[in-house]
């Protein structure tokens, strides 16, 4: 990865035993930042805190367990510089893949992504993947309503598409962690994903008009 970046590591509580190790690295890496979760514990609030920490430019969401494919970051950044508002890392397009992980989660994620791509035309085969790069303007224009966790990435992608923002995807490889415990909770978050799936289909086919980018930045944001 050669794209210049500031890395924000969001943590929930001061007693987190990874903080001392990060502070040691910060002395040698001025682009590294520690940010305390300002909205309360959990992945949803951590991502929202990270969004707030960035004042301008582009924002990449990635997992601290390095399951995401960092070799694709430069290509994703190039697409953003070409004028896209959202670049999705895609496991389910040609060239993408997923290594490991719970089979049920993998099947459901693939079905959701591929079906929405062909059903409503969203320009990604992997709408549920959290590995996405956003323009800060898009994040400021979209009102976040998610209350669960990782479905946040799906919500933003769906609203960005329905609002007319430019979206593209690049193939990526997701590799399941080899140690530690995943914070993904399928049973708890599945209804949240289903909500945004239904939201996408209903607004695509049942609404003659959906606010465009200009309206999204006004007081009538979605």
LOFIBA-439666 format. One record per residue: x, y, z of N, C-alpha, C in turn; residue number from 1. Coordinates in nm, 4 decimals. Atoms other than C-alpha are relative to their C-alpha. Layout:
residues N
[[X Y Z] [X Y Z] [X Y Z] NUM]
...
//
This chain:
residues 222
[[0.0848 -0.1192 0.0000] [0.0000 0.0000 0.0000] [0.0884 0.1242 0.0000] 1]
[[-0.0828 -0.1198 0.0107] [0.1594 0.3254 -0.1154] [-0.0793 0.1286 0.0192] 2]
[[0.0837 -0.1178 -0.0195] [-0.1364 0.5622 -0.0730] [0.0236 0.0597 0.1385] 3]
[[-0.0207 -0.0620 -0.1319] [-0.0563 0.8140 0.2064] [-0.1284 -0.0080 0.0828] 4]
[[0.1191 0.0176 -0.0828] [-0.2891 0.7591 0.4991] [0.0290 0.0319 0.1453] 5]
[[-0.0003 -0.0092 -0.1458] [-0.3631 0.8482 0.8579] [-0.0850 -0.1151 0.0504] 6]
[[0.0691 0.1182 -0.0494] [-0.4645 0.5376 1.0500] [-0.0580 0.0302 0.1378] 7]
[[0.0682 -0.0231 -0.1269] [-0.7237 0.5809 1.3243] [-0.0382 -0.1348 0.0600] 8]
[[0.0354 0.1217 -0.0713] [-0.7479 0.2961 1.5743] [-0.0965 0.0381 0.1110] 9]
[[0.1048 -0.0371 -0.0950] [-1.0719 0.3220 1.7702] [-0.0083 -0.1072 0.1082] 10]
[[0.0068 0.0940 -0.1120] [-1.0849 0.1640 2.1161] [-0.1164 0.0379 0.0913] 11]
[[0.1194 -0.0202 -0.0825] [-1.3687 0.1228 2.3648] [0.0298 0.0512 0.1399] 12]
[[-0.0237 -0.0345 -0.1400] [-1.2065 0.1608 2.7077] [0.1492 0.0147 0.0257] 13]
[[-0.1398 -0.0345 -0.0279] [-0.8849 0.2915 2.8597] [0.0839 -0.1184 0.0458] 14]
[[-0.0731 0.1166 -0.0497] [-0.7928 -0.0474 3.0085] [0.0331 -0.1002 -0.1103] 15]
[[-0.0306 0.0895 0.1127] [-0.7651 -0.2081 2.6635] [0.1512 -0.0274 -0.0020] 16]
[[-0.1421 0.0322 -0.0122] [-0.4336 -0.3958 2.6780] [0.0788 0.0124 -0.1306] 17]
[[-0.0728 -0.0253 0.1253] [-0.3494 -0.3200 2.3143] [0.0496 0.1446 -0.0092] 18]
[[-0.0347 -0.1423 0.0092] [-0.3186 0.0549 2.3792] [0.1485 0.0263 0.0239] 19]
[[-0.1435 -0.0252 -0.0185] [0.0367 0.0470 2.5234] [0.0838 -0.0389 -0.1211] 20]
[[-0.0744 0.0422 0.1187] [0.1608 -0.1453 2.2189] [-0.0183 0.0998 -0.1136] 21]
[[0.0260 -0.0981 0.1055] [-0.0046 0.1033 1.9851] [0.0759 0.1295 0.0270] 22]
[[-0.0721 -0.1238 -0.0341] [0.1458 0.3974 2.1711] [0.1490 -0.0121 -0.0334] 23]
[[-0.1409 0.0192 0.0345] [0.4928 0.2493 2.1230] [0.0223 0.0168 -0.1501] 24]
[[-0.0115 -0.0147 0.1459] [0.4313 0.2320 1.7474] [-0.0232 0.1440 -0.0439] 25]
[[0.0303 -0.1380 0.0374] [0.2980 0.5869 1.7407] [0.1248 0.0880 0.0010] 26]
[[-0.1237 -0.0791 -0.0056] [0.6426 0.7209 1.8312] [0.0771 -0.0076 -0.1313] 27]
[[-0.0710 0.0192 0.1263] [0.7767 0.5818 1.5029] [-0.0889 0.0231 -0.1215] 28]
[[0.0954 -0.0165 0.1103] [0.4628 0.6296 1.2933] [-0.0926 0.1175 0.0286] 29]
[[0.0804 -0.1197 -0.0303] [0.3270 0.9863 1.3084] [-0.1397 -0.0025 -0.0613] 30]
[[0.1329 0.0083 0.0606] [0.0318 0.8860 1.0915] [-0.0954 -0.0891 0.0754] 31]
[[0.0832 0.0891 -0.0800] [-0.1055 0.6578 1.3614] [-0.0700 0.0783 0.1095] 32]
[[0.0786 -0.0738 -0.0990] [-0.3842 0.7872 1.5859] [-0.0829 -0.0972 0.0843] 33]
[[0.0907 0.0717 -0.0890] [-0.5695 0.6495 1.8877] [-0.1222 0.0873 0.0255] 34]
[[0.1239 -0.0751 -0.0203] [-0.9346 0.7551 1.9146] [-0.0934 -0.0826 0.0870] 35]
[[0.0920 0.0724 -0.0873] [-1.1656 0.6579 2.1992] [-0.1414 0.0068 -0.0560] 36]
[[0.1380 0.0096 0.0459] [-1.5117 0.5420 2.0992] [-0.0867 0.1004 0.0755] 37]
[[0.0722 -0.1096 -0.0650] [-1.7284 0.8458 2.1670] [-0.1489 -0.0274 0.0181] 38]
[[0.1436 0.0251 -0.0044] [-2.0721 0.6867 2.1268] [-0.0376 -0.1179 0.0908] 39]
[[0.0272 0.1192 -0.0794] [-2.0392 0.3835 2.3531] [0.0651 -0.1208 -0.0657] 40]
[[-0.0710 0.1181 0.0485] [-1.9005 0.0334 2.3115] [-0.0650 -0.0575 -0.1258] 41]
[[0.0543 0.0732 0.1134] [-1.9391 -0.1742 1.9981] [0.0508 0.0471 -0.1342] 42]
[[-0.0565 -0.0261 0.1321] [-1.8424 -0.1919 1.6337] [-0.0705 0.1149 -0.0717] 43]
[[0.0734 -0.1074 0.0655] [-2.1182 0.0397 1.5087] [0.0499 0.1356 0.0477] 44]
[[-0.0442 -0.1272 -0.0558] [-2.0118 0.3181 1.7428] [0.1469 0.0271 -0.0294] 45]
[[-0.1405 -0.0184 0.0357] [-1.6457 0.2573 1.6676] [0.0139 0.0545 -0.1417] 46]
[[-0.0069 -0.0473 0.1389] [-1.7018 0.3051 1.2945] [-0.0497 0.1436 -0.0093] 47]
[[0.0516 -0.1369 0.0009] [-1.9121 0.6173 1.3529] [0.1022 0.0977 0.0597] 48]
[[-0.1043 -0.0833 -0.0590] [-1.6368 0.7556 1.5764] [0.1118 0.0241 -0.1001] 49]
[[-0.1019 -0.0154 0.1029] [-1.3835 0.6911 1.3008] [-0.0425 0.0959 -0.1090] 50]
[[0.0508 -0.0946 0.1003] [-1.6032 0.8732 1.0510] [0.0139 0.1437 0.0495] 51]
[[-0.0065 -0.1349 -0.0566] [-1.6173 1.1737 1.2832] [0.1437 0.0514 0.0084] 52]
[[-0.1391 -0.0407 -0.0190] [-1.2401 1.1734 1.3304] [0.0633 0.0544 -0.1269] 53]
[[-0.0544 -0.0454 0.1282] [-1.1787 1.2370 0.9603] [-0.0735 0.1261 -0.0427] 54]
[[0.0629 -0.1287 0.0323] [-1.2415 1.5955 0.8552] [-0.0266 0.0168 -0.1488] 55]
[[0.0176 -0.0162 0.1447] [-1.2072 1.5640 0.4765] [0.0709 -0.1131 -0.0731] 56]
[[-0.0693 0.0981 0.0826] [-1.0908 1.3482 0.1888] [-0.0758 -0.1300 -0.0122] 57]
[[0.0622 0.1306 0.0149] [-1.1578 0.9752 0.1728] [0.0227 -0.0824 0.1266] 58]
[[-0.0008 0.0790 -0.1234] [-1.2274 0.7216 0.4469] [-0.0108 -0.1474 -0.0362] 59]
[[0.0030 0.1444 0.0199] [-1.1500 0.3492 0.4423] [-0.0322 -0.0677 0.1323] 60]
[[0.0316 0.0804 -0.1172] [-1.3116 0.1108 0.6900] [0.0639 -0.1373 -0.0183] 61]
[[-0.0601 0.1328 0.0035] [-1.1112 -0.2015 0.7680] [0.0024 -0.0582 0.1408] 62]
[[0.0003 0.0688 -0.1277] [-1.0968 -0.4602 1.0420] [0.1417 -0.0083 0.0562] 63]
[[-0.1306 0.0040 -0.0643] [-0.8128 -0.4599 1.2941] [0.0630 -0.1385 -0.0034] 64]
[[-0.0565 0.1347 0.0066] [-0.7727 -0.8375 1.2539] [0.0681 -0.0286 -0.1341] 65]
[[-0.0676 0.0104 0.1304] [-0.6313 -0.7753 0.9020] [-0.0609 -0.1078 -0.0897] 66]
[[0.0685 0.0940 0.0892] [-0.8892 -1.0014 0.7378] [-0.0218 0.0600 -0.1385] 67]
[[0.0222 -0.0677 0.1283] [-0.9267 -0.7414 0.4615] [0.1287 0.0036 -0.0824] 68]
[[-0.1099 0.0089 0.0962] [-0.7049 -0.7275 0.1532] [0.0607 0.1386 -0.0246] 69]
[[-0.0589 -0.1332 0.0104] [-0.4794 -0.4230 0.1921] [0.0712 0.0224 -0.1332] 70]
[[-0.0640 -0.0179 0.1309] [-0.3179 -0.4889 -0.1459] [-0.0913 0.0714 -0.0984] 71]
[[0.0971 -0.0648 0.0889] [-0.6351 -0.3411 -0.2997] [-0.0220 0.1477 0.0326] 72]
[[0.0270 -0.1374 -0.0438] [-0.6217 -0.0084 -0.1165] [0.0409 0.1021 -0.1047] 73]
[[-0.0449 -0.0972 0.1007] [-0.4207 0.1734 -0.3854] [-0.0973 0.0064 -0.1169] 74]
[[0.0973 0.0021 0.1102] [-0.6651 0.0620 -0.6565] [-0.1303 0.0666 0.0419] 75]
[[0.1215 -0.0641 -0.0498] [-0.9590 0.1686 -0.4419] [0.0176 0.1517 0.0037] 76]
[[-0.0263 -0.1438 -0.0052] [-0.7991 0.5095 -0.3871] [0.0023 0.0600 -0.1406] 77]
[[-0.0015 -0.0481 0.1384] [-0.7389 0.5456 -0.7621] [-0.1417 0.0216 -0.0517] 78]
[[0.1398 -0.0154 0.0434] [-1.1105 0.4913 -0.8229] [-0.0635 0.1236 0.0643] 79]
[[0.0532 -0.1189 -0.0656] [-1.1945 0.7593 -0.5682] [0.0504 0.1260 -0.0698] 80]
[[-0.0565 -0.1164 0.0681] [-0.9611 1.0029 -0.7447] [-0.0606 0.0173 -0.1397] 81]
[[0.0686 -0.0091 0.1286] [-1.1489 0.9222 -1.0674] [-0.1404 0.0586 0.0135] 82]
[[0.1281 -0.0664 -0.0205] [-1.4609 1.0714 -0.9109] [-0.1087 -0.0844 0.0634] 83]
[[0.1006 0.0821 -0.0665] [-1.6375 0.7837 -0.7385] [-0.0183 0.0459 0.1446] 84]
[[0.0316 -0.0369 -0.1380] [-1.8078 0.8441 -0.4048] [0.0148 -0.1173 0.0962] 85]
[[-0.0063 0.1202 -0.0816] [-1.7939 0.4853 -0.2824] [0.0642 -0.1117 -0.0817] 86]
[[-0.0660 0.1146 0.0642] [-1.5615 0.1978 -0.3716] [-0.0127 -0.1183 0.0949] 87]
[[0.0262 0.1181 -0.0823] [-1.6616 -0.1452 -0.2440] [0.1025 -0.1087 -0.0281] 88]
[[-0.0784 0.1209 0.0149] [-1.4201 -0.4276 -0.1828] [-0.0960 -0.1161 -0.0186] 89]
[[0.0990 0.1015 0.0349] [-1.5985 -0.7236 -0.3437] [0.0603 -0.1397 -0.0014] 90]
[[-0.0399 0.1406 -0.0032] [-1.5529 -1.0903 -0.2565] [-0.0691 -0.0807 -0.1074] 91]
[[0.0868 0.0805 0.0841] [-1.8180 -1.1985 -0.5036] [-0.0009 0.0405 -0.1463] 92]
[[-0.0175 -0.0303 0.1411] [-1.7183 -1.0321 -0.8298] [0.1145 -0.0858 -0.0536] 93]
[[-0.1089 0.0759 0.0599] [-1.4745 -1.1908 -1.0738] [0.1332 0.0465 0.0584] 94]
[[-0.1290 -0.0328 -0.0597] [-1.1313 -1.2056 -0.9088] [-0.0022 0.0105 0.1509] 95]
[[0.0118 -0.0071 -0.1448] [-1.2643 -1.1814 -0.5542] [-0.0226 -0.1375 0.0595] 96]
[[0.0243 0.1278 -0.0666] [-1.2846 -1.4616 -0.2993] [-0.0034 0.0181 0.1512] 97]
[[0.0077 0.0020 -0.1451] [-1.3434 -1.5499 0.0623] [0.0644 -0.1291 0.0490] 98]
[[-0.0702 0.1153 -0.0537] [-1.1168 -1.7810 0.2596] [-0.0415 -0.0203 0.1449] 99]
[[0.0437 0.0293 -0.1363] [-1.2694 -1.9415 0.5657] [-0.1266 0.0742 0.0366] 100]
[[0.1212 -0.0652 -0.0484] [-1.5481 -1.8081 0.7792] [-0.1157 -0.0983 0.0078] 101]
[[0.1164 0.0882 -0.0140] [-1.8839 -1.9626 0.8790] [-0.0717 -0.0187 -0.1344] 102]
[[0.0644 0.0243 0.1304] [-2.0468 -2.1298 0.5731] [-0.1352 0.0702 -0.0158] 103]
[[0.1325 -0.0624 0.0100] [-2.3973 -1.9988 0.6518] [0.0120 0.1493 -0.0232] 104]
[[-0.0218 -0.1430 0.0182] [-2.2752 -1.6420 0.6847] [0.0464 0.0293 -0.1423] 105]
[[-0.0527 -0.0185 0.1352] [-2.0860 -1.6756 0.3557] [-0.1095 -0.0135 -0.1046] 106]
[[0.1072 0.0238 0.0972] [-2.3863 -1.8150 0.1672] [-0.1005 0.1150 0.0008] 107]
[[0.0999 -0.1062 -0.0098] [-2.6275 -1.5523 0.2969] [0.0543 0.1330 -0.0513] 108]
[[-0.0608 -0.1236 0.0464] [-2.3863 -1.2673 0.2293] [0.0084 0.0019 -0.1523] 109]
[[-0.0104 0.0076 0.1463] [-2.3276 -1.3852 -0.1276] [-0.1367 0.0178 -0.0660] 110]
[[0.1351 -0.0102 0.0580] [-2.6993 -1.4252 -0.1971] [-0.0488 0.1444 0.0057] 111]
[[0.0455 -0.1382 -0.0143] [-2.7728 -1.0764 -0.0633] [0.0700 0.0914 -0.0993] 112]
[[-0.0750 -0.0888 0.0875] [-2.4957 -0.9087 -0.2589] [-0.0290 -0.0197 -0.1468] 113]
[[0.0201 0.0293 0.1426] [-2.5413 -1.0834 -0.5921] [-0.1436 0.0292 -0.0412] 114]
[[0.1399 -0.0230 0.0366] [-2.9215 -1.0656 -0.5843] [-0.0321 0.1491 -0.0102] 115]
[[0.0251 -0.1437 0.0099] [-2.9259 -0.6912 -0.5122] [0.0678 0.0601 -0.1225] 116]
[[-0.0691 -0.0489 0.1199] [-2.6730 -0.6359 -0.7905] [-0.0874 -0.0192 -0.1235] 117]
[[0.0795 0.0285 0.1191] [-2.8976 -0.8016 -1.0482] [-0.1450 0.0466 0.0131] 118]
[[0.1404 -0.0354 -0.0191] [-3.2336 -0.7152 -0.8933] [-0.0240 0.1501 -0.0102] 119]
[[0.0218 -0.1448 0.0028] [-3.1963 -0.3411 -0.8388] [0.1098 0.0760 -0.0732] 120]
[[-0.1050 -0.0656 0.0780] [-2.8722 -0.2701 -1.0264] [0.1064 0.0704 0.0805] 121]
[[-0.1050 -0.0636 -0.0782] [-2.6515 -0.1612 -0.7388] [0.1355 -0.0455 -0.0533] 122]
[[-0.1239 0.0325 0.0715] [-2.2981 -0.1478 -0.8849] [0.1066 -0.0712 0.0845] 123]
[[-0.0923 0.0863 -0.0718] [-2.1417 -0.4011 -0.6470] [-0.0669 -0.1343 0.0210] 124]
[[0.0509 0.1339 -0.0281] [-2.1792 -0.7756 -0.5986] [0.0084 -0.0327 0.1488] 125]
[[-0.0303 0.0301 -0.1399] [-2.0900 -0.7462 -0.2295] [-0.0382 0.1169 0.0896] 126]
[[0.0478 -0.1171 -0.0732] [-2.3039 -0.4839 -0.0606] [0.0185 -0.0148 0.1506] 127]
[[-0.0100 0.0196 -0.1448] [-2.2627 -0.6419 0.2851] [0.1426 0.0118 0.0525] 128]
[[-0.1388 -0.0063 -0.0457] [-1.8820 -0.6234 0.2963] [0.0276 0.1347 0.0675] 129]
[[-0.0325 -0.1248 -0.0698] [-1.7528 -0.3676 0.5476] [0.1224 0.0695 -0.0573] 130]
[[-0.1234 -0.0547 0.0579] [-1.4307 -0.3140 0.3502] [-0.0369 0.0916 -0.1155] 131]
[[0.0449 -0.0982 0.0971] [-1.5383 0.0025 0.1701] [0.0760 0.1308 0.0190] 132]
[[-0.0639 -0.1311 -0.0038] [-1.3858 0.3388 0.0840] [-0.1039 0.1044 -0.0392] 133]
[[0.1036 -0.1007 0.0175] [-1.6073 0.6465 0.1120] [0.0615 0.1390 -0.0176] 134]
[[-0.0362 -0.1414 -0.0056] [-1.5798 1.0124 0.0261] [-0.0575 0.0568 0.1288] 135]
[[0.0498 -0.0622 -0.1226] [-1.6145 1.2222 0.3386] [-0.1290 0.0754 -0.0263] 136]
[[0.1234 -0.0719 0.0340] [-1.8805 1.4265 0.1590] [-0.1201 -0.0946 0.0040] 137]
[[0.1087 0.0968 -0.0047] [-2.0926 1.1144 0.1136] [-0.0384 -0.0301 0.1439] 138]
[[0.0286 0.0326 -0.1394] [-2.0628 1.0288 0.4816] [-0.0706 0.1155 0.0712] 139]
[[0.0658 -0.1156 -0.0605] [-2.1629 1.3825 0.5780] [-0.1428 0.0162 -0.0501] 140]
[[0.1321 -0.0182 0.0596] [-2.4644 1.3707 0.3451] [-0.1004 -0.1078 0.0403] 141]
[[0.0881 0.1112 -0.0328] [-2.6034 1.0350 0.4569] [-0.0258 -0.0049 0.1503] 142]
[[0.0342 0.0116 -0.1417] [-2.7897 1.0186 0.7854] [-0.0009 -0.1476 0.0384] 143]
[[-0.0129 0.1394 -0.0404] [-2.6923 0.6923 0.9549] [-0.1102 -0.0376 0.0988] 144]
[[0.1088 0.0464 -0.0848] [-2.9809 0.4988 1.1075] [0.0257 -0.1371 0.0610] 145]
[[-0.0287 0.1343 -0.0500] [-2.8212 0.1600 1.1774] [0.0121 0.0000 0.1520] 146]
[[-0.0051 0.0124 -0.1455] [-2.8489 0.0373 1.5358] [0.0687 -0.1281 0.0452] 147]
[[-0.0575 0.1282 -0.0365] [-2.6784 -0.3018 1.5216] [0.1506 -0.0013 -0.0032] 148]
[[-0.1450 0.0103 0.0124] [-2.3254 -0.3258 1.3862] [0.0453 0.0163 -0.1438] 149]
[[-0.0607 -0.0079 0.1322] [-2.1713 -0.4112 1.0525] [-0.0997 0.0260 -0.1132] 150]
[[0.0974 -0.0335 0.1051] [-2.4970 -0.3578 0.8618] [0.0112 0.1460 -0.0419] 151]
[[-0.0235 -0.1408 0.0332] [-2.3903 0.0077 0.8635] [0.0539 0.0162 -0.1418] 152]
[[-0.0570 -0.0104 0.1347] [-2.1846 -0.0514 0.5471] [-0.1036 -0.0250 -0.1078] 153]
[[0.1072 0.0279 0.0951] [-2.4869 -0.1963 0.3694] [-0.0956 0.1181 -0.0086] 154]
[[0.0894 -0.1159 -0.0010] [-2.7066 0.0956 0.4766] [0.0568 0.1140 -0.0839] 155]
[[-0.0592 -0.1122 0.0734] [-2.4651 0.3547 0.3402] [0.0053 -0.0289 -0.1487] 156]
[[-0.0077 0.0353 0.1421] [-2.4153 0.1672 0.0123] [-0.1368 0.0095 -0.0663] 157]
[[0.1359 -0.0042 0.0559] [-2.7900 0.1294 -0.0432] [-0.0478 0.1443 -0.0149] 158]
[[0.0446 -0.1389 0.0076] [-2.8646 0.4934 0.0370] [0.0800 0.0791 -0.1030] 159]
[[-0.0818 -0.0685 0.0995] [-2.5735 0.6123 -0.1752] [-0.0495 -0.0321 -0.1405] 160]
[[0.0497 0.0409 0.1320] [-2.7053 0.4139 -0.4721] [-0.1353 0.0659 -0.0301] 161]
[[0.1325 -0.0569 0.0226] [-3.0650 0.5306 -0.4308] [0.0048 0.1519 -0.0128] 162]
[[-0.0159 -0.1452 0.0087] [-2.9424 0.8889 -0.3967] [0.0807 0.0446 -0.1211] 163]
[[-0.0680 -0.0357 0.1237] [-2.7471 0.8763 -0.7224] [0.1493 0.0236 0.0101] 164]
[[-0.1452 -0.0133 -0.0105] [-2.3896 0.8721 -0.5920] [0.0696 -0.1044 -0.0865] 165]
[[-0.0771 0.0896 0.0863] [-2.1198 0.7072 -0.8004] [0.0656 -0.1100 0.0831] 166]
[[-0.0494 0.1167 -0.0734] [-2.0344 0.3559 -0.6811] [0.0698 -0.0943 -0.0972] 167]
[[-0.0657 0.1039 0.0769] [-1.7906 0.0971 -0.8111] [0.0558 -0.1037 0.0967] 168]
[[-0.0554 0.1054 -0.0836] [-1.6149 -0.2150 -0.6834] [0.1330 -0.0485 -0.0554] 169]
[[-0.1244 0.0647 0.0402] [-1.2773 -0.3860 -0.6927] [0.0025 -0.1371 0.0665] 170]
[[-0.0046 0.1331 -0.0609] [-1.2123 -0.7567 -0.6314] [0.0917 -0.0017 0.1214] 171]
[[-0.0811 0.0085 -0.1211] [-1.0804 -0.8390 -0.2873] [-0.0088 -0.1404 0.0578] 172]
[[-0.0012 0.1289 -0.0685] [-0.9907 -1.1436 -0.0819] [-0.0168 0.0227 0.1493] 173]
[[0.0212 -0.0055 -0.1445] [-1.1299 -1.1772 0.2686] [0.0489 -0.1302 0.0599] 174]
[[-0.0560 0.1183 -0.0639] [-0.9395 -1.4165 0.4959] [-0.0401 -0.0025 0.1463] 175]
[[0.0454 0.0096 -0.1387] [-1.0850 -1.5371 0.8232] [0.1179 0.0058 0.0964] 176]
[[-0.1037 -0.0134 -0.1019] [-0.8860 -1.4596 1.1364] [0.0488 -0.1380 0.0443] 177]
[[-0.0583 0.1258 -0.0474] [-0.6515 -1.7290 1.2683] [0.0075 -0.0067 0.1519] 178]
[[0.0012 -0.0007 -0.1461] [-0.6740 -1.6236 1.6343] [-0.0984 0.1054 0.0471] 179]
[[0.0957 -0.0961 -0.0535] [-0.9055 -1.4296 1.8608] [-0.1425 -0.0384 -0.0335] 180]
[[0.1426 0.0274 0.0181] [-1.2829 -1.4133 1.8544] [-0.0647 0.1090 -0.0828] 181]
[[0.0711 -0.0959 0.0844] [-1.4930 -1.2490 1.5863] [-0.1124 0.0658 0.0795] 182]
[[0.1097 -0.0729 -0.0646] [-1.7379 -0.9822 1.7022] [-0.1274 -0.0019 -0.0848] 183]
[[0.1181 0.0062 0.0852] [-1.9800 -1.0634 1.4206] [-0.1025 -0.0932 0.0631] 184]
[[0.1071 0.0779 -0.0609] [-2.3132 -1.1866 1.5589] [-0.1141 -0.0137 -0.0996] 185]
[[0.0960 0.0183 0.1093] [-2.5248 -1.3312 1.2761] [-0.1439 0.0054 0.0494] 186]
[[0.1384 0.0064 -0.0467] [-2.8379 -1.4065 1.4771] [-0.0506 0.1367 0.0444] 187]
[[0.0409 -0.1304 -0.0500] [-2.8423 -1.0611 1.6330] [-0.0137 0.1024 -0.1112] 188]
[[-0.0041 -0.1040 0.1026] [-2.7632 -0.8624 1.3195] [-0.0742 -0.0354 -0.1286] 189]
[[0.0694 0.0388 0.1231] [-2.9446 -1.0642 1.0511] [-0.1249 0.0836 -0.0270] 190]
[[0.1176 -0.0843 0.0277] [-3.2735 -0.8726 1.0965] [0.0374 0.1403 -0.0484] 191]
[[-0.0441 -0.1326 0.0432] [-3.0774 -0.5480 1.0495] [0.0363 -0.0009 -0.1484] 192]
[[-0.0347 0.0130 0.1421] [-2.9371 -0.6676 0.7166] [-0.1257 -0.0169 -0.0846] 193]
[[0.1237 0.0220 0.0742] [-3.2800 -0.7873 0.6063] [-0.0791 0.1296 -0.0149] 194]
[[0.0693 -0.1294 0.0086] [-3.4230 -0.4449 0.6859] [0.0542 0.0822 -0.1159] 195]
[[-0.0577 -0.0815 0.1070] [-3.1780 -0.2712 0.4512] [-0.0134 -0.0659 -0.1369] 196]
[[0.0285 0.0697 0.1260] [-3.2280 -0.5387 0.1873] [-0.1399 0.0395 -0.0487] 197]
[[0.1369 -0.0374 0.0357] [-3.6033 -0.4706 0.1926] [-0.0093 0.1483 -0.0342] 198]
[[-0.0022 -0.1439 0.0267] [-3.5392 -0.0958 0.2056] [0.0451 0.0269 -0.1435] 199]
[[-0.0532 -0.0197 0.1353] [-3.3355 -0.1182 -0.1153] [-0.1019 -0.0381 -0.1066] 200]
[[0.0954 0.0492 0.0999] [-3.5951 -0.3213 -0.3044] [-0.1240 0.0887 -0.0047] 201]
[[0.1226 -0.0805 -0.0046] [-3.8958 -0.1188 -0.1879] [0.0226 0.1375 -0.0619] 202]
[[-0.0237 -0.1343 0.0527] [-3.7398 0.2198 -0.2664] [0.0357 -0.0011 -0.1477] 203]
[[-0.0335 0.0082 0.1416] [-3.6131 0.1014 -0.6027] [-0.1244 -0.0143 -0.0859] 204]
[[0.1140 0.0337 0.0845] [-3.9460 -0.0288 -0.7283] [-0.1297 0.0714 0.0384] 205]
[[0.1261 -0.0597 -0.0455] [-4.2096 0.1536 -0.5233] [0.0042 0.1509 0.0109] 206]
[[-0.0107 -0.1455 -0.0080] [-4.0779 0.5093 -0.5181] [0.0344 0.0552 -0.1371] 207]
[[-0.0287 -0.0612 0.1293] [-4.0966 0.7130 -0.8357] [0.1211 0.0911 0.0081] 208]
[[-0.1137 -0.0895 -0.0189] [-3.8461 0.9558 -0.6948] [0.0630 -0.0270 0.1353] 209]
[[-0.0744 0.0094 -0.1266] [-3.5790 0.9310 -0.4306] [0.0968 0.1165 0.0005] 210]
[[-0.0835 -0.1208 0.0001] [-3.3801 1.2368 -0.3183] [0.1388 -0.0239 -0.0562] 211]
[[-0.1335 0.0080 0.0576] [-3.0631 1.2938 -0.5188] [0.1032 0.0581 0.0931] 212]
[[-0.1075 -0.0504 -0.0861] [-2.7258 1.4080 -0.3847] [-0.0253 0.1387 0.0551] 213]
[[0.0238 -0.1359 -0.0464] [-2.8370 1.7690 -0.3640] [-0.0998 -0.0011 0.1165] 214]
[[0.0997 0.0041 -0.1059] [-3.1434 1.6827 -0.1570] [0.0542 -0.0700 0.1236] 215]
[[-0.0533 0.0752 -0.1134] [-2.9459 1.4410 0.0570] [0.0805 0.0875 0.0934] 216]
[[-0.0814 -0.0875 -0.0846] [-2.7300 1.7243 0.1820] [-0.0820 0.1112 0.0642] 217]
[[0.0868 -0.1024 -0.0587] [-3.0284 1.9351 0.2803] [-0.0635 -0.0545 0.1280] 218]
[[0.0653 0.0414 -0.1246] [-3.2533 1.9113 0.5829] [-0.0885 -0.1203 -0.0192] 219]
[[0.0841 0.1160 0.0259] [-3.4507 1.6314 0.4124] [0.0830 -0.1218 -0.0316] 220]
[[-0.0847 0.1155 0.0252] [-3.1643 1.3806 0.4151] [-0.0705 -0.1288 0.0337] 221]
[[0.0531 0.1306 -0.0312] [-3.2475 1.0149 0.4079] [0.0631 -0.0515 0.1282] 222]
//
